[in-house]
Amino acid sequence: MAKNTFNNLDEERKEEIYRSLKEYFEEEDLKKISVSGIVKKLDIARGSFYQYFESLEDCYDSLLQKETGQVHHKFYFLYKENGGDLEKTLWAYRDYLSEELYDKNLKKLYVPKFFLFEDSFVSHGKNFLLEKLSRDNYHRMVFTMAIFHQLLKESITRDYSKEEFLEICDTYIKWLLGGINNESI
C-alpha cells in the first residue's frame, strides 16, 4: 500500500494523483504500463514515485484498494455477513461484482490486476483467507474464488455486457450449488 509520504499529502493532491493513476491504468496498453509512464503522467520525478509507492504493483494496488477494495476480502466478508450460508454469499457476491464492473464502470481498471499482477493478486487473496478460515472452509473458498476469478477474466477478455456477465454468473452459481452434471440447470 502507499507509503506514509503519500498518505501525508493533502487530500486534494492525493485525489489528483489517484485520478491520474486511474486514467493511466484504464487507458494505457498493458505492455506499456511502467513506472516511467506513471512518472510522465503525474509529472513527478522518478524519486517521488518511490517515495509514494514501493513498486509499480504497490501503486496499482493502492489505487485499486481506493476504488474498489479487495475482491477476495469482499467474498470472505459477505460469507461472514451471511452466517456462512454459501448460497446467499454467492448471490450477494454476484451482485457486488456486477456493480463494481458495470455500474461503477471499473472493468477497465481491473485489466492490469488479471493480466499483469495476477500471481500476487491470487496469493494475497489466498493468504488473507488462510488467516481467517478453517482448513476445509479455506479450500472451499479458494475453489469458489477460482471460478469467479476465471469468470472475471473471461468477462474482460470477451468484453461481456452486464447482462451476459449476469447470465453466465447465474449459471456458474447454479452449477456450484446444484452440481455441474445437474441437467435441470
N, C-alpha and C positions, 0 to 999 in steps of 0.2 A: 504494500500500500504506500501511498505518497509519504514522503519524509516530512518531518516537522517543519523544515524550511518552507515547504509548500503549504502545509496546514496553517502556518503562521502568516501567510499573505492575507491582505484584506479580502473580504468576501467578493468584492467587485472584480478584483484581479483574478481570483480563483475561478469565478464563473466565466470570465473572459477566456481563460486558459481552457477550461472544460468545453466551452462552446467550440473553440478552435480545434481541440483534440477530437471532439465528436465529428465535426466536419471532415477532418483528416481521415479518421478511421473508417468513416462511411463512404468516402469518395475515392480514396487512394487505391490503386491497384494493389492487390495482395503482395505481389512480387516486389513492389516498390516501397512498402512500408518500412521505415527506418528511423533511427534517431535523427539522422541528418534531415530527413523530410519534416519531422516534427519541429526541429530547431528552426528550420526555414519558415514553416507555417506560423510558429509562435513569435518569430523574430526575436529569438533569445540566443545567448551564447550556449555552446555545447556544454560548458561547465555548469551553467544554470540548470540545464535539463537534469544533470546528475546530482545537483543539489536538491532538486524536487523529487526525483524518482531514482530507484536503484537500477532500473533497466527499461528497455522497451516494453517488455511484458508487464512490469510493475506499473508503468504508465497506463497501459491499456486496462489492466485490472482495476486500477484506481478509477478510471473513467466508467468502466462497466459497473463497478460497485455503486458509484454515484447514480448512474442512470437506471439500473435495474436490480441491484442486489445480487445475491448469488443463487443461481438456478438450483444447484443441488441442495443448498441450505433451505430454500423455499419448500422443496418437496418434503424434507425432514420436518420442518415446522408445520406444514399442513398435516402431515401424518400425526404429529403430536396433537394438534388442534382437534383433529377428528378422532381422538382416542384410539389411534392405531387401526382405525377402520380403513382398510386399503381401498375399498371401492369408493368411499366418499373422497378419499385423498386423490385418487386418480382423476375423478371428475373435476375436483377443485383445481388440480394441477393443470389439467387441460384448459380450463378457463383462464388460469393465470398466464400460461404460455400464449394463448390466443391474444390476450390483452397486451402482453409485452411485445409480441412480434408484430401484431397487426393494428391494434387500437392505438398503441403508443408509437407505432411506426419505427420500431427498433430493430427490425430484421437485418438491415444492412450493418448495424453496429455489431451484431453477433457473428458476422462472417469471419473476422480475424480469430475469434475465440475457437471456432470449429476447424479452421483450416491453417492457422498459424501457431496458435498456442494450445492446441488440443491436448497434448500429453500432460502438461501441468494442470490444465483445467480439470481433467479427469482425475488425476492423482490428488489434487486439492479436495475435490468433492468426496473422494473415497476416504481420505484421511479424516475429514470432518465427520463423515458417517461412522467410521470406525470408532471414533472417540465417543459417540453418542448412543450407539446401538449394541444390543447383544450380537453375538456371532451369527446366529440364524437370521435375525432381522437385518443385519448388515448385508448378508448375501442376497436376501430377498430384495432389499432396496437397491443394491448395485445392479442386479439383474433387471429390475424395473427401469432404473435410470438409464441403463444401456439402450433399452428400447426407445425411450424418449430422446436420448441423445442422437440416435440414428435418425429418428423422425425429424428432429430439428435440422440436422444436416441435409436430409433429403428435401425438406421444405425450402431450404435456402438454395440448394443447387438446382432444384427443379422449379423454383420460383412459384410455389403454391400460392393460390389466393387463400384468404382466410377461410372460405367455405371448403376448399379442398383440404386444407390443414385439419379443420374440424372433422370432416368426414373420415379421413384416414385415421386421425387420432381416436375417434369413436370406435372404429374397427379394432385398433390395437388394444384399447381398453377392454372391449368385449372379449377379445382373444385372451388377454391376461386373466380376466375374471372367469371366463367360461371354458377355456381350453381352445387351443388353436385348431383342433380337429372337430370342434362342435359345428356341424354344418348348418345349424339353425341361426348362426351369427351372420 
